[in-house]
Amino acid sequence: MEILCAYFSRTGCTEKLIKEIGGRLEKKGHSIKWEKIQTTEETSSFIELKRDLHHYPGVFISLFKKSWRNHFINTYTQTEEDIQPLMFPDVSQFDRIIIAGPKWARISYPVARYIHSIKGLAGKKLGSVSSFGGPPLPVFELELIEKSMNRIVEEAGASIIAHLGISSGYHELGLMPLFRFVNRIRFCRPLKDFTIGSDHVDQQIEAFCDVLGGE
Ligand SMILES: Cc1cc2nc3c(=O)[nH]c(=O)nc-3n(C[C@H](O)[C@H](O)[C@H](O)COP(=O)(O)O)c2cc1C
């Protein structure tokens, strides 16, 4: 299959992950093309955080109330950010498209702009990949990004057939001590057991590649 790996990565964590995935898919005989999504302006992580801060109370309530979470994910206005011209502005030639980016509470703004910018997405089967600083908490990390991605991709007429969310063990806003503490309490294992290079992540990447390249 001809597979496009489109990714945004501010600090290199998602890039490392998607390169591993692309490499494995290539070894399985697929042809891979790369689209590196780049913003038009360089901004600090604090300014990025500030742009979406009005949504954080909604994210917080989402952690405790499932009905609110579903409502919030289906109705919030996604923050976006300008991106540079694309190598493949029309993706209709590809059999599969993987869209990868960091989790910024939900979808990172350049990834959201990318999805709204590309042509030829309707009817496509996609893979969604994200990296985040914390451990793989089922609601705060995984559900918030996966359901948000489902929504924005389905609005574009496409569908996601495989999700992959992996901890990078890195947070540029300095929240790792908090995430390590939460990880110890929730999983009773070191965070490195969930980051790239671990057996757990290795198996998850393999399963993701099998679904994406198999259907
Ligand atoms: C504005 C902003 C929001 C973030 N939100 C989250 C979050 O909700 N959960 C989390 O674990 N990490 C969060 N992070 C950390 C990144 O998701 C994490 O460091 C990611 O692996 C970085 O990927 P990159 O190097 O490809 O940019 C956030 C980072 C920024 C800048």
The ligand as a MOL file (V3000), in Angstrom:
LIG
                    3D

  0  0  0     0  0            999 V3000
M  V30 BEGIN CTAB
M  V30 COUNTS 31 33 0 0 0
M  V30 BEGIN ATOM
M  V30 1 C 0.3490 23.2520 24.9580 0
M  V30 2 C 0.7400 21.8730 25.3890 0
M  V30 3 C -0.2220 21.0280 25.9320 0
M  V30 4 C 0.1320 19.7390 26.3410 0
M  V30 5 N -0.8360 18.9020 26.8560 0
M  V30 6 C -0.4740 17.6830 27.3070 0
M  V30 7 C -1.4490 16.8000 27.8910 0
M  V30 8 O -2.6410 17.1010 27.9240 0
M  V30 9 N -1.0220 15.6210 28.3900 0
M  V30 10 C 0.2950 15.2450 28.3460 0
M  V30 11 O 0.6340 14.1730 28.8530 0
M  V30 12 N 1.2310 16.0180 27.7480 0
M  V30 13 C 0.8710 17.2230 27.2350 0
M  V30 14 N 1.8160 18.0050 26.6390 0
M  V30 15 C 3.1750 17.4670 26.4400 0
M  V30 16 C 3.3550 16.8840 25.0470 0
M  V30 17 O 2.2050 16.2090 24.6030 0
M  V30 18 C 4.5090 15.8660 25.0220 0
M  V30 19 O 5.6630 16.4340 25.5250 0
M  V30 20 C 4.7380 15.3090 23.6290 0
M  V30 21 O 5.3610 14.0510 23.7080 0
M  V30 22 C 5.6030 16.2500 22.8140 0
M  V30 23 O 5.6760 15.7610 21.4900 0
M  V30 24 P 6.5940 16.4660 20.4030 0
M  V30 25 O 8.0040 16.3960 20.8840 0
M  V30 26 O 6.3850 15.6710 19.1720 0
M  V30 27 O 6.1290 17.8890 20.2470 0
M  V30 28 C 1.4800 19.2930 26.2110 0
M  V30 29 C 2.4370 20.1460 25.6510 0
M  V30 30 C 2.0780 21.4200 25.2500 0
M  V30 31 C 3.1380 22.3200 24.6360 0
M  V30 END ATOM
M  V30 BEGIN BOND
M  V30 1 1 1 2
M  V30 2 1 2 3
M  V30 3 2 2 30
M  V30 4 2 3 4
M  V30 5 1 4 5
M  V30 6 1 4 28
M  V30 7 2 5 6
M  V30 8 1 6 7
M  V30 9 1 6 13
M  V30 10 2 7 8
M  V30 11 1 7 9
M  V30 12 1 9 10
M  V30 13 2 10 11
M  V30 14 1 10 12
M  V30 15 2 12 13
M  V30 16 1 13 14
M  V30 17 1 14 15
M  V30 18 1 14 28
M  V30 19 1 15 16
M  V30 20 1 16 17
M  V30 21 1 16 18
M  V30 22 1 18 19
M  V30 23 1 18 20
M  V30 24 1 20 21
M  V30 25 1 20 22
M  V30 26 1 22 23
M  V30 27 1 23 24
M  V30 28 2 24 25
M  V30 29 1 24 26
M  V30 30 1 24 27
M  V30 31 2 28 29
M  V30 32 1 29 30
M  V30 33 1 30 31
M  V30 END BOND
M  V30 END CTAB
M  END
